[in-house]
Amino acid sequence: MPGIGLILAHVLASEIGDLGRFKNHRKLAAYACLAPQCDDTGEPDPKRAPLGRHLGDRGNRTLKWAFIMAAHGAVKKGGKWRALYDRHTEGGKKNRGRGFIKVARGLVKVAFALWSKGMEYTETPPSRPGSRPARRLRRDSRPGTGRLGVAMVQA
């Protein structure tokens, strides 16, 4: 995976341990202190801004550190991780920490899926089972005529 080298891979493997402990990627993210928590009350107070969401502090902080370091590497590499970072930080101008947290949460999701299925990481995800291949744009014949769309003999 982008951002995860040899050392971070060993840190993740040792800190996560048995992946069967976690029901899904959300539970792993909560254990890694990367799941959002909300402290808002039921009634909005017009005199102050809402508290909003933040990350919890109960869980494995080493795992959180490892995923955030992996997020830094993934953003540097570019691709979809850089696009995700740019989308949440207005091109790296605001809330850069929040952008790295979003990327780290995405890495948790991908890491859980790859590790649980025993797959290798690819930049483009594999096609979903049961999906149809992409349509061909060029037709071999003109619709309704039964004639070829392209002349076979040059005139």
C-alpha positions as CSV (number, residue, x, y, z in Angstrom):
1,M,0.0,0.0,0.0
2,P,1.2,3.5,-0.6
3,G,2.8,5.0,2.5
4,I,3.3,1.7,4.2
5,G,6.8,0.5,4.0
6,L,8.6,-2.4,5.7
7,I,8.8,-0.9,9.2
8,L,5.2,0.5,9.3
9,A,3.9,-2.9,8.0
10,H,5.6,-4.6,10.9
11,V,4.3,-2.0,13.4
12,L,0.7,-2.5,12.0
13,A,1.0,-6.3,12.1
14,S,2.3,-6.3,15.7
15,E,-0.2,-3.7,17.0
16,I,-3.3,-5.2,15.3
17,G,-2.5,-8.8,16.1
18,D,-5.3,-11.2,15.1
19,L,-7.5,-9.4,12.6
20,G,-10.4,-11.7,13.5
21,R,-10.9,-9.7,16.7
22,F,-12.5,-6.9,14.6
23,K,-15.9,-7.4,13.0
24,N,-15.3,-4.8,10.3
25,H,-13.1,-1.9,9.3
26,R,-15.1,0.5,11.5
27,K,-14.2,-1.5,14.6
28,L,-10.6,-1.4,13.6
29,A,-10.7,2.3,13.1
30,A,-12.3,2.8,16.5
31,Y,-9.5,0.7,18.0
32,A,-6.9,2.8,16.2
33,C,-8.5,6.1,17.6
34,L,-9.5,7.1,14.1
35,A,-13.3,6.9,14.4
36,P,-15.2,10.1,14.9
37,Q,-17.0,10.7,18.1
38,C,-19.6,13.4,18.8
39,D,-20.0,15.4,22.0
40,D,-23.0,17.5,20.9
41,T,-26.1,17.6,23.0
42,G,-29.6,17.1,21.7
43,E,-30.5,20.8,21.7
44,P,-28.5,23.3,19.6
45,D,-27.3,26.4,21.5
46,P,-27.6,29.5,19.3
47,K,-25.0,31.4,21.4
48,R,-22.1,29.1,20.6
49,A,-20.8,27.0,17.7
50,P,-21.5,23.3,17.8
51,L,-18.8,21.1,19.3
52,G,-18.7,18.9,16.3
53,R,-16.9,15.6,15.9
54,H,-13.4,14.7,17.1
55,L,-11.3,11.6,17.5
56,G,-11.4,9.6,20.7
57,D,-8.4,9.1,22.9
58,R,-9.2,5.6,24.1
59,G,-7.6,2.9,22.0
60,N,-4.2,2.1,20.5
61,R,-2.3,5.4,20.0
62,T,0.7,3.6,18.4
63,L,-1.7,2.3,15.7
64,K,-3.1,5.7,15.2
65,W,0.4,7.1,14.8
66,A,1.3,4.4,12.3
67,F,-1.7,5.0,10.1
68,I,-1.2,8.8,10.2
69,M,2.5,8.3,9.2
70,A,1.3,6.1,6.4
71,A,-1.2,8.8,5.3
72,H,1.7,11.3,5.0
73,G,3.5,8.9,2.7
74,A,0.4,8.2,0.7
75,V,-0.4,11.9,0.2
76,K,3.2,12.5,-1.0
77,K,2.9,9.6,-3.5
78,G,-0.2,11.2,-5.1
79,G,-3.1,9.5,-6.8
80,K,-6.4,9.0,-5.2
81,W,-5.0,9.6,-1.7
82,R,-3.7,13.0,-2.7
83,A,-7.1,13.8,-4.3
84,L,-8.9,12.8,-1.0
85,Y,-6.5,15.0,1.0
86,D,-7.0,18.0,-1.4
87,R,-10.8,17.6,-1.3
88,H,-10.9,17.9,2.5
89,T,-8.2,20.6,2.9
90,E,-9.0,22.9,0.0
91,G,-5.8,22.0,-1.8
92,G,-3.7,21.8,1.4
93,K,-4.6,25.3,2.6
94,K,-6.9,24.5,5.6
95,N,-7.2,21.8,8.2
96,R,-4.2,19.7,7.0
97,G,-4.4,17.6,10.1
98,R,-8.0,16.7,9.3
99,G,-7.0,15.8,5.8
100,F,-4.4,13.4,7.0
101,I,-6.9,11.8,9.4
102,K,-9.3,11.3,6.5
103,V,-6.6,9.6,4.5
104,A,-5.6,7.5,7.5
105,R,-9.2,6.3,7.9
106,G,-9.3,5.4,4.2
107,L,-6.0,3.4,4.7
108,V,-7.6,1.6,7.6
109,K,-10.5,0.6,5.4
110,V,-8.3,-0.6,2.6
111,A,-5.8,-2.4,4.9
112,F,-8.6,-4.3,6.6
113,A,-10.1,-5.4,3.3
114,L,-6.7,-6.5,1.9
115,W,-5.6,-8.2,5.0
116,S,-8.9,-10.1,5.6
117,K,-9.1,-11.3,2.0
118,G,-5.3,-11.9,1.6
119,M,-5.0,-9.7,-1.5
120,E,-2.3,-7.5,-2.9
121,Y,-2.9,-3.7,-3.2
122,T,-3.6,-2.3,-6.7
123,E,-4.3,1.3,-7.5
124,T,-7.5,0.4,-9.4
125,P,-9.8,-1.9,-7.5
126,P,-10.8,-5.2,-9.0
127,S,-14.2,-5.4,-10.7
128,R,-17.1,-6.4,-8.6
129,P,-18.5,-9.9,-9.0
130,G,-21.5,-10.0,-11.2
131,S,-20.8,-6.7,-12.9
132,R,-20.9,-6.4,-16.6
133,P,-17.8,-5.3,-18.6
134,A,-17.7,-1.7,-19.9
135,R,-19.8,-1.1,-23.0
136,R,-18.0,-0.7,-26.3
137,L,-18.4,2.8,-27.7
138,R,-18.0,2.0,-31.4
139,R,-20.7,-0.1,-33.1
140,D,-19.9,-2.6,-35.8
141,S,-23.1,-1.8,-37.7
142,R,-25.5,1.1,-38.1
143,P,-28.6,0.4,-36.0
144,G,-31.6,-0.8,-37.9
145,T,-29.9,-1.2,-41.2
146,G,-27.8,-4.3,-40.9
147,R,-25.0,-2.5,-42.7
148,L,-21.5,-2.1,-41.5
149,G,-20.7,1.3,-39.9
150,V,-17.4,1.5,-41.8
151,A,-16.9,0.8,-45.5
152,M,-14.9,-2.4,-46.1
153,V,-13.6,-1.2,-49.5
154,Q,-12.3,2.2,-50.2
155,A,-14.2,3.9,-52.9
